[in-house]
């Protein structure tokens, strides 16, 4: 088994080694992966959350196991990386929120970075910044930034989220690691009767199998990805009430101490 690094802003991870197969998740620029198997055009990789699938070899770079002693984290939802410290220079890559980039230097309002394949690049210092605190308010505040973003099966970035990709991404950006799929998140969370903001609601449209997840905002409101990232309510007679969600609600789980 070898190691590699994702070399594009968002890489689709497929069920099998062909583009026609289902996208099961995504990986983002700079994420390290373990390579279990290689075919001519794809590699079977394991992501940091232990999820596995096939990624195009063109979107991987070999890893020497070492990173720069200093990294910077993208705070803007989507940015461009330039060849030179000038927005009129060539665009060499793009990146999404949470991407960690190896810092190589700086020049005034610009940060020099090194991409996984060794290419140099520059980003504006303004695209960096603080994330909310890793608490309930931080979860609901950060999740609200993604309202209106489109649904994308397997998505876990502002380019498109699926339901569990959204919840995992929000938690990950705050430094809280949770599993990838909704059923995994339900299994890993602590059952709660008194639902508080930042907890997760779980739903099932297929018997005992969990098929949907969303973030509790309080007062029965839920922020979730269905069609697009939106807010609905589980309480009849309130704005945004969704009877389907209410009828398929299974329970709520928490990753916070009470």
Beta strands, then each sheet from edge to edge (+ up, - down):
strand 1: 2-6
strand 2: 10-14
strand 3: 23-28
strand 4: 32-38
strand 5: 42-46
strand 6: 52-56
strand 7: 60-62
strand 8: 71-73
strand 9: 78-82
strand 10: 91-96
strand 11: 100-107
strand 12: 110-114
strand 13: 120-124
strand 14: 156-157
strand 15: 160-161
strand 16: 190-192
strand 17: 200-203
strand 18: 212-218
strand 19: 221-225
strand 20: 229-233
strand 21: 249-254
sheet 1: 6+ 5- 4+ 1- 7+
sheet 2: 2+ 3-
sheet 3: 8+ 11- 12+ 13-
sheet 4: 9+ 10-
sheet 5: 14+ 15-
sheet 6: 16+ 21- 17+ 18- 19+ 20-
end
